[in-house]
Amino acid sequence: MTKKKQKKIDPNARKRKYFGQISYEYEKNADPNLTEDDFKQSVEKRIKELCQNDDDVFYYIYHDKDINEDGTPKYLHVHFVIIFKNAHSYQSVYNALKISRQENLEVVRSSIKACRYLTHRNERNMAEGKYPYSVEEVIQSSNGNYINSIMGKIKNHSTEKSEDGLEVDEYCIELSYLISSDGLLPQEAKKALFEQFTQRTAQKAWNTNKRTFEENRLEYIQQEFEHMSRGERNHNGIYIHGLGNSGKSFLARLIAEQHDRLAAHVPSINKKRFDLGSGYKGQKTMIINEFDASCGMAYRELFQILEPDSANQLSSRFKDAYIINDLTIITNSETYWDWVDAWFPKKKEYHQLMRRIRYVIKMYHDHQNKLNIELWYYHGIRDLKEKSKLQFQRIKDWMLDPVTKDSEPELTMLAQDILSEIQNRQFNPKQIKKLP
């Protein structure tokens, strides 16, 4: 069809719908004695031998009137659409049809669009002035109906099946289960529908089931909250300190993106109002930028939000929000100790806060304008009062160029490294340093 960026292909992926092209020029280069008639007979044989199931459907057409951009005629080639009864691996189709390169074979979601391309009957082809081939030139299997295929006529959508052999209603039930039990996202369910069924069937199923899918998502969040409430949270806290233009918010975002496909929930915050649950959609990461004791939250409430082992029902203003994150990232321009001290006007409960935020990332520029990044870890296992500050160890550091718009690949690798350190961190009482 139209040229587009080639997606990464899994050769073992099993799909039902394929669109492709076979070029006479390519095969004649390999066999100079090959005639056009020989080429056509060979193509017919390959397609029929591949479509062994009586319910397999194929359409193909020879293009001999296409024009290159420079006005010269294109060589003879054939376009085909194959809709298998049972899924076939990409590699098996590629080999059986002797496709010359991956760009000439693709998996398609909509067989309607692919079929329309055979005769250049989609809007883009017509707008580009491509030669309109006759419907009569399309060669089809005995069970094929090219007119219905390009019109999208489906007498009974329930007879259409997914690659797993499920009709659309059964498939939606399966998606509902995956959303409520395994955390599949509603938008991922929508994408799956359009990959498995024709556009018309998928859209109808999505319109019918969208609200159910959203309710299933809420069920999943509530179930996760209940699990976490019983001590299954395993929450980590990170404090990122850096002055302006150090890249702390940038790094926080990249850590979130590497941690969870939903990226981060970033609650709204100001000096008078802190709304933790507004807009929350079950993200596993929460980023709270420029968050400090002046937000009006009591430190006991902060302890609940950051509790490592369990989720707790928060104050009444959060009663409708089930927070199931397992990573909270706080960014601030204040040093860690200034930030910690501000939470405790009287009794300094250092250990209780630091056991909830065990990781501190310091970002600063040195005299050569290099960006230094240090990762510190709190080893404390009991309350040592003021001496709790001695229970920090610098576990890793990096030196990078100053952050620019082109820094994302480098910082993404750094984010992955930080998450790996957090995941693999083990207590080592022999390496303890004071955090300056």
Secondary structure, 3 states (H helix, E strand, C coil): CCCCCCCCCCCCCEEEEEEEEEEHHHHHHHCCCCCHHHHHHHHHHHHHHHCCCCCCEEEEEEECCCECCCCCECCCEEEEEEEEEEEEEHHHHHHHCCCCCHHHEEECCCHHHHHHHHCCCCHHHHHCCCCCCCHHHCEECCCCCHHHHHHCCCCCHHHCECCCCCEHHHHHHHHHHHHHHHCCCHHHHHHHHHHHCCHHHHHHHHHHHHHHHHHHHHHHHHHHHHHHHCCCCCCEEEEEEECCCCCHHHHHHHHHHHHCCCCEECCEECCCCEECCCCCCCCCEEEEECCCHHHCCCHHHHHHHCCCCCCCCCCHHHCCCCCCCCEEEEEECCCHHHHHHHCCCCCCCHHHHHCCCCEEEEEEECCCCCEEEEEEEECCCCCCHHHHHHHEEEEEEEEECCCCCCCHHHHHHHHHHHHHHHHHCCCCCCCCECCC
